[in-house]
């Protein structure tokens, strides 16, 4: 399998300078001011040197400035995404609360429709993330496998999670609900025993168990090809979507109510 090309060293250096420039902004500003003063002092005696000093003085704050602008943009995008997620979560919760008195076949239909709806809502919320994919996995009747619904977004369909395989056992650990969600920023930097996903087509993901307090029903996952594009801050909201799907899946398999 061909390896991904290494990060562009110029971009890596620029990000490092931006991070350090933002971190030590007062020092950078002070050094820049001193450089400007020195450049002014040598202007009459050596203009070329003074010009070089002025260029350096002007450049010093630049990486930190762009770093802060990027951080502000990320915050604004994140806030907008949170609002969209909250707006779409509310009707889902209302739907979950209304299915209790429906016939069993209707509860199953509503659950499948809700799973598709959640996938589309999350895909819309992360529409600015290139190649994003949302998948709902449902536990089968004998609890040995979690089978995916058709993905929304990137169309490469994942395989099921099967107990007894390294990939499947890690997914079933998430389903056990020890954590409300699992977020991996960069699969390339995870420990070998941390996650056994295929990594096929994605480098970052957030996964939340679909369950109630007693049992699990599946997983809700969002993944993307580029590392660092799915902030962990959204994990809690995705976990709420998973919890709402947990109510609907519990109702779908509950006996009683009859069929139409």
N, C-alpha and C positions, 0 to 999 in steps of 0.2 A: 504494500500500500504506500503511495507516495506521501512524503511528509509535507506539512504546510511550510511555506517559506518563512524564514525568521523575520521578526519585526524589523522594520526599516530603522537602522541605527540613528538616522537623523531625527525621525519622529520620537524615538525613545529618548534621545538627548534633549530634544525640545520639551518633552513632557517633564523630564527630570529638572530642567532649568526652571520650568514654570512652577512646578511644585515647590522647589527650594526658594524661588523668588517670592512666591506667595507666603511661604512659611516665615521667611526672614525679611518681609517687606520693609520694616523700618530701617534695617541695616542697608538694604539695597538702595532705598531712597537717599539715605545719608551719603553712601559711597558715590551715588550718581551726582549728588549736589557738590561734593568735594571735587569730583572729576570735572564738572562744569567750571568750578572756580579755578582749578589748575589750568584748564584749557584757556580760560580768559586771561590768565596771567602770562601764558607763553605765546599768546596770539601775535603780539608785535614782533617778538624775536624769532618765532618759528611757526609760521602759519600752517604748514603741512602737519606738523606734530599736533598743533592745536585742533585741527580738523579731525584727526584720528581720535583724539581724546573726547571731542564733542560727540562723535559717532558712538564711541563706547559708552559714554554717559547716557546717551539717548536709548541705547539698546538694553542696558542693564535692567530697567523696570519692565521691559516689553514682555518677556515670557510669563512673568507673574501676572501681568494684566490680562493676558489671554487665558491663563489658567483660571483666574477669577471669573472672567466672562463665561467660560465654558461651564464652570460650576453653577453660576447663576442660571444659565440656560437649562442645565440638567434639573435644577430645582423647580423651575417653572414648568418644564415638561412633566416632571414627576407629580407636581401639585395638580396639573390639569388631568393627568391620568387617574389620580386618586379620586377626583370629583366624578369622572366618567364611570369609574368602577363602582363608586357608591351609588350613583344614580341607577345603574343597571342591577345592582344587588338588591335594592329594595323590592322591586316587583317580583324578583325570584323568591325572596323570603315570603312574600305574601302568597305566592302560588303554592309554596311548600306547605303553608299553613292551611290551605283550602282543599288539599287533596284527600284529607282524612275520610271524608264522607262520600267519596266517589267509589264506583264499582272497581273491582280489581283490574280489569282490562283497561279501564280508563286511567287508573293510576300508573299502569305500565306505560301507556301511551304518553302521558304527561311527563313522566320521568325521562323518556327518550327524547322528547321534544325539548325538555329543559336542558339536557346534556348538550344538545346541538346549539341551543340558544346561548348557553354559557360559553361554549367554544367560540361562537361568533362574537359575543360581547367582549371577551378577552382579546380576541384577535383585533377587534377595532380599537380597544384601549391601548394595545401595543403596536398599533399600525405604523408607528415611526421606526420600529425595530426591523431591520432588513432580515427577511427569511424566517420570521417568527412562526411558530407552529404551536397549536393548542390541541391537546389530546385528552380525552376522558377514557380511562380504563375501568372496566367493570369486572368484579369478581364472579367467577362461574359458580354453579350450584354446589360443586364438591370442594370449593375453596382451594383448588390447586393451581389455578391459572387466572390471570387478569388479562382480559381481551380488550383491545382498543376499539373505540368507536372510530368512524372515519375522521381523520384529522382535519382541522380548519387552519388555513394558512399554507405553509410549506407542505406539499402533498406527498412527500415520502412517508409511507405509513410504517409505524414501528411494529415490531413483532410483539407477541404477548409476553407477559412476565410469568414464568413457570417456576413453581417451587422445586427445590432441588438443584437449581442451576445458580451459579454465582450472581448473574444479573437478576434473576428472579428473586433470590433470597434477600438481596439488598432492597428490592422494591417492596417485598413483604415486610421488611423491617420498618420502612416508612409507613406502610399501611397499619402497622401495629400501633401507631399513634404516639410514640415516645416524644416526638416533636410535632408542633402544629404544622410545620412545613420544613422542607429541606431546600436550601438555595446554594447553588454552586456557581461561583462567578467565572471560573475558568477550569474546565475539566483537566487541562494539561498540568495544572498545579495541584491536583488532589492526590492524596495518598492512595496507593493501590488497594487498600482495604476500605477506603472511604465510600467508593461508589463503583458499581460494576456495570453501569449502563453501556450500551454499544458505542455511544459517542458518534454514531453514524449521522452526519449532517448537522450536528449541533456541538457547540463548545460551552454553552452555559444553559442552565435550566433552573426552574423553581417547580417543586412538586409538593402537593399537599394531599394528605390522606382523606378520602371520602368515607366518613365513618360517623357513628354516634358513640355514646359512652360505652356501649357494650360490644359492638362488632364493627368490622370494616366491610366496605362495599366496593372499593376501587381507589383509583388515584386520579388527580387532576394535575396535568403537567403543562407548563409553558416552556418552550426551549427556543434557542436561536443559534445560528452559526457563529456569530462573532462574540467572543468572550467579553464580559463586562457590560453587555447591553441590557441585562435584566437585573435591575437593582434589587437587592434583598429586601429593601423597605416595602416592596409590594407583596412580599410573601404573606403577611398577615391578612391582607385583603383577599388574596387568592385562597387562603385557608377558609375564609368566610364563605366564598363561593362553593368550596368543597363541602363545607358543613351543610349548606342549603341543599346541595345535591345528595348529601347523606340522608337527609330527611325524606327526600323524594324517592331515593332508592329503597329505603326502609319501608316506605309505604307501598312501593311497587311489589315487593316480595311478601308483604304481610298477607296472611290469609283473611278470609271474611269479606263481606261486602258483596260477594257474588259477582256474576258477570252479566253483561247486558245480553 
